[in-house]
């Protein structure tokens, strides 16, 4: 099942993607959920499956404007240096535990929208990432049960402003509109094993990253368990799992994104997240 957040008829909505359309769920659930995050918090996935069994799409995908899958997560947690190949290309030691940093909500952007290159820097880099959406909250979650807390998976671009990141990871990762998230969430029943996926990033149609998710240093359960040690996780929280080799600043000469570029992150069994690069106004 594919779940999306979007603007339809000028109003924010969420629903299930069916073929080339969506079945909007606002006002159709017993919980009264107005957002996908609220539906996850209400434990409404089974109710959603029942609601769409006989429903027909009420909008075409071409008639909606995608929002970030979860437009308003309470937390966005991101793993840095979580592929051996990426650690090697940037000359970093392997982390002794998941190396996490935090993004702000206003950094998120939707599928088929714009990703903004900051006014203050041209060193704007891409990082395609496989990303977890939490479905059931918890604290000190055991690694063996961590996948039980996952609602599904999606694609993410960890847009990085490298000259700022040199002296502050927080600043380099938190310029507004630098983190596209989507196009939709694919529920765990369709992806029972998150290690058996392939991630590909393309810049203007040219492949720049390609890796299996089995190449991560720390697995999805390990990352979830670690994060839940230092902070309670909540439904709708986003956990990005790191990027493989091929990033722009690891190349000679560096490959920076510029206005007019088109970036795509494709993950098998999920789909393709597409964004256009524009200058921040």
C-alpha positions as CSV (number, residue, x, y, z in Angstrom):
1,X,0.0,0.0,0.0
2,X,1.3,3.4,-1.0
3,X,0.3,6.4,1.2
4,X,0.8,10.0,0.2
5,X,0.3,13.5,1.5
6,X,-0.7,16.2,-1.0
7,X,-2.7,19.3,-1.9
8,X,-6.0,18.7,-3.7
9,X,-8.5,21.4,-4.5
10,X,-6.4,23.9,-2.6
11,X,-6.5,21.8,0.6
12,X,-4.0,19.5,2.3
13,X,-5.0,15.9,2.2
14,X,-3.7,12.3,2.5
15,X,-4.7,9.1,0.8
16,X,-3.8,5.9,-0.9
17,X,-2.2,5.8,-4.3
18,X,-4.1,3.4,-6.6
19,X,-2.8,3.1,-10.2
20,X,-2.6,6.6,-11.5
21,X,-4.8,8.2,-8.9
22,X,-5.4,8.6,-5.2
23,X,-8.2,7.6,-2.8
24,X,-8.5,10.5,-0.4
25,X,-9.0,9.5,3.2
26,X,-9.8,12.7,4.9
27,X,-13.2,12.4,6.7
28,X,-13.4,8.6,5.9
29,X,-11.7,7.2,9.0
30,X,-13.2,6.6,12.4
31,X,-10.3,8.3,14.1
32,X,-11.1,11.5,12.2
33,X,-7.4,11.8,11.2
34,X,-6.7,14.9,9.1
35,X,-3.1,14.0,8.3
36,X,-1.1,10.8,7.6
37,X,0.8,11.4,10.8
38,X,-2.5,11.4,12.7
39,X,-3.6,8.3,11.0
40,X,-0.4,6.5,11.9
41,X,-0.8,7.7,15.5
42,X,-4.3,6.3,15.6
43,X,-3.1,2.9,14.4
44,X,-5.4,3.1,11.4
45,X,-3.4,1.2,8.7
46,X,-5.8,-1.8,8.8
47,X,-8.8,0.5,8.7
48,X,-7.2,2.2,5.7
49,X,-6.8,-1.1,3.9
50,X,-10.4,-1.9,4.4
51,X,-11.5,1.6,3.3
52,X,-9.8,1.4,-0.1
53,X,-10.7,-2.2,-1.0
54,X,-13.8,-1.1,-3.0
55,X,-13.0,2.6,-3.4
56,X,-12.1,4.3,-6.7
57,X,-9.6,7.1,-7.0
58,X,-11.1,10.5,-6.6
59,X,-8.2,12.4,-8.1
60,X,-5.5,11.7,-10.7
61,X,-1.9,12.0,-9.6
62,X,-1.5,14.6,-12.3
63,X,-4.1,16.8,-10.5
64,X,-2.5,16.8,-7.0
65,X,0.6,18.6,-5.7
66,X,2.7,16.3,-3.5
67,X,3.6,17.3,0.0
68,X,6.4,15.6,1.9
69,X,5.1,12.1,2.8
70,X,4.9,13.3,6.5
71,X,4.6,17.1,6.2
72,X,4.9,17.6,10.0
73,X,7.0,15.0,11.6
74,X,7.9,15.5,15.3
75,X,11.5,14.4,14.5
76,X,13.7,14.0,11.5
77,X,16.8,11.9,12.5
78,X,19.5,11.2,9.9
79,X,22.4,8.8,9.9
80,X,25.7,10.1,8.7
81,X,28.5,7.9,7.2
82,X,26.4,4.7,7.1
83,X,27.9,3.1,4.0
84,X,31.5,1.9,3.9
85,X,31.8,3.1,0.3
86,X,30.8,6.6,1.3
87,X,33.2,6.6,4.3
88,X,36.0,5.7,2.0
89,X,35.3,8.3,-0.6
90,X,35.2,11.2,1.9
91,X,38.1,9.8,4.0
92,X,36.2,9.2,7.2
93,X,36.6,6.4,9.8
94,X,33.7,4.0,10.3
95,X,31.5,5.2,13.2
96,X,31.6,3.1,16.3
97,X,27.8,3.6,16.6
98,X,25.2,5.2,14.4
99,X,26.2,8.8,13.9
100,X,23.0,10.7,14.0
101,X,22.1,14.4,13.3
102,X,18.8,16.2,13.3
103,X,17.0,18.1,10.5
104,X,14.2,20.7,10.9
105,X,10.7,20.2,9.5
106,X,11.0,23.3,7.2
107,X,13.8,21.6,5.3
108,X,11.4,19.1,3.8
109,X,10.0,19.4,0.3
110,X,7.5,17.3,-1.8
111,X,7.9,15.1,-4.8
112,X,8.0,16.8,-8.2
113,X,8.6,20.1,-6.5
114,X,11.6,22.4,-6.1
115,X,14.7,21.9,-3.9
116,X,16.3,25.3,-3.1
117,X,20.0,26.0,-3.5
118,X,20.8,28.5,-0.7
119,X,21.7,32.1,-1.5
120,X,24.8,31.8,0.6
121,X,26.5,28.9,-1.1
122,X,27.0,27.2,-4.4
123,X,28.4,24.0,-2.8
124,X,25.1,22.3,-2.9
125,X,25.4,18.5,-2.9
126,X,23.0,15.5,-3.3
127,X,22.6,12.5,-1.0
128,X,20.0,9.9,-2.0
129,X,18.8,8.0,1.0
130,X,16.5,5.1,2.0
131,X,14.2,6.3,4.8
132,X,12.1,4.9,7.5
133,X,8.7,6.2,8.7
134,X,7.9,5.2,12.3
135,X,4.4,3.8,12.8
136,X,4.4,2.9,16.5
137,X,6.3,4.9,19.0
138,X,8.5,3.8,21.8
139,X,11.6,4.3,23.9
140,X,14.5,1.8,24.4
141,X,13.1,-0.4,21.5
142,X,14.9,-3.7,21.3
143,X,16.7,-4.3,18.1
144,X,14.9,-7.6,17.6
145,X,11.5,-5.8,17.6
146,X,12.5,-2.6,15.9
147,X,10.8,-3.4,12.6
148,X,7.5,-3.8,14.4
149,X,7.6,-0.1,15.0
150,X,8.0,0.8,11.3
151,X,5.0,1.9,9.2
152,X,6.8,1.9,5.9
153,X,9.6,3.3,3.8
154,X,10.2,6.2,1.4
155,X,12.9,8.1,-0.5
156,X,14.8,11.1,0.7
157,X,17.4,13.6,-0.5
158,X,19.7,14.9,2.2
159,X,20.6,18.1,0.4
160,X,23.9,19.3,1.9
161,X,25.6,22.7,1.9
162,X,29.1,21.5,2.1
163,X,31.0,24.6,3.0
164,X,28.7,25.2,5.9
165,X,28.8,21.5,6.9
166,X,32.6,21.7,7.3
167,X,32.3,23.7,10.5
168,X,28.7,22.7,11.5
169,X,26.7,19.7,10.4
170,X,23.6,21.3,11.8
171,X,24.0,24.4,9.6
172,X,25.0,22.5,6.5
173,X,21.9,20.2,6.7
174,X,19.2,22.7,7.7
175,X,18.7,25.2,5.0
176,X,15.0,25.4,4.1
177,X,13.6,23.3,1.3
178,X,16.7,21.1,0.9
179,X,15.2,17.8,1.9
180,X,12.7,16.3,-0.6
181,X,10.8,13.3,1.0
182,X,8.5,11.0,-1.0
183,X,6.9,10.4,-3.3
184,X,4.9,8.2,-1.0
185,X,5.3,5.7,1.9
186,X,5.2,2.0,1.0
187,X,4.0,-0.1,3.9
188,X,6.1,-2.8,5.4
189,X,3.9,-5.7,4.2
190,X,5.3,-4.9,0.7
191,X,8.9,-4.5,1.9
192,X,9.4,-7.2,4.6
193,X,13.2,-7.1,4.3
194,X,14.7,-3.5,4.0
195,X,18.1,-4.9,3.2
196,X,17.1,-6.2,-0.2
197,X,16.5,-3.0,-2.1
198,X,18.5,-1.0,-4.6
199,X,19.1,2.8,-4.4
200,X,20.0,4.8,-7.5
201,X,20.5,8.5,-7.7
202,X,20.4,10.3,-11.1
203,X,21.4,14.0,-11.8
204,X,20.0,15.2,-15.1
205,X,19.5,11.6,-16.2
206,X,23.1,10.5,-15.4
207,X,23.6,7.8,-12.6
208,X,25.6,9.2,-9.8
209,X,24.9,6.8,-7.0
210,X,24.0,3.1,-7.0
211,X,24.0,0.7,-4.1
212,X,22.1,-2.1,-2.4
213,X,20.7,-1.2,1.1
214,X,22.5,-4.3,2.3
215,X,25.7,-2.3,2.2
216,X,24.7,-0.1,5.2
217,X,27.1,-0.3,8.2
218,X,24.2,-0.1,10.7
219,X,20.9,-1.8,9.7
220,X,17.4,-0.3,10.1
221,X,16.8,-2.2,13.3
222,X,20.1,-1.1,14.8
223,X,19.5,2.6,13.9
224,X,15.9,2.5,15.4
225,X,17.1,0.8,18.6
226,X,20.0,3.3,18.9
227,X,17.8,6.4,18.3
228,X,15.2,5.2,20.8
229,X,17.8,5.0,23.5
230,X,18.3,8.8,23.5
231,X,14.9,10.0,22.5
232,X,11.3,8.6,22.4
233,X,10.1,7.9,18.9
234,X,6.6,8.9,17.7
235,X,4.4,7.8,14.8
236,X,5.4,9.8,11.8
237,X,9.0,10.3,12.8
238,X,11.4,10.2,9.9
239,X,14.7,8.3,10.1
240,X,17.1,8.6,7.1
241,X,19.6,5.8,6.9
242,X,22.6,7.5,5.2
243,X,23.9,7.7,1.6
244,X,26.2,5.5,-0.5
245,X,29.2,6.6,-2.5
246,X,29.0,9.0,-5.4
247,X,28.2,12.3,-3.7
248,X,29.3,15.5,-5.4
249,X,32.0,16.6,-3.0
250,X,33.7,13.2,-3.2
251,X,34.4,13.8,-6.9
252,X,37.3,15.5,-8.6
253,X,36.3,18.1,-9.6
254,X,33.3,18.4,-7.2
255,X,29.9,18.1,-8.8
256,X,27.5,20.6,-7.3
257,X,23.8,21.0,-8.1
258,X,22.7,24.1,-9.9
259,X,19.4,25.8,-10.8
260,X,17.7,23.9,-13.6
261,X,19.1,20.5,-12.7
262,X,16.7,17.6,-12.1
263,X,17.6,15.1,-9.4
264,X,16.0,11.7,-9.0
265,X,16.3,9.1,-6.2
266,X,14.9,5.7,-7.2
267,X,14.5,2.8,-4.7
268,X,13.3,-0.6,-5.8
269,X,9.8,-1.5,-4.5
270,X,9.2,2.2,-3.6
271,X,9.5,4.4,-6.7
272,X,11.2,7.5,-7.8
273,X,11.5,10.8,-5.9
274,X,12.0,13.7,-8.4
275,X,12.9,17.3,-7.7
276,X,14.1,20.4,-9.6
277,X,16.8,22.6,-8.4
278,X,16.1,26.3,-8.0
279,X,17.8,29.2,-6.4
280,X,16.4,30.3,-3.0
281,X,14.5,33.6,-3.4
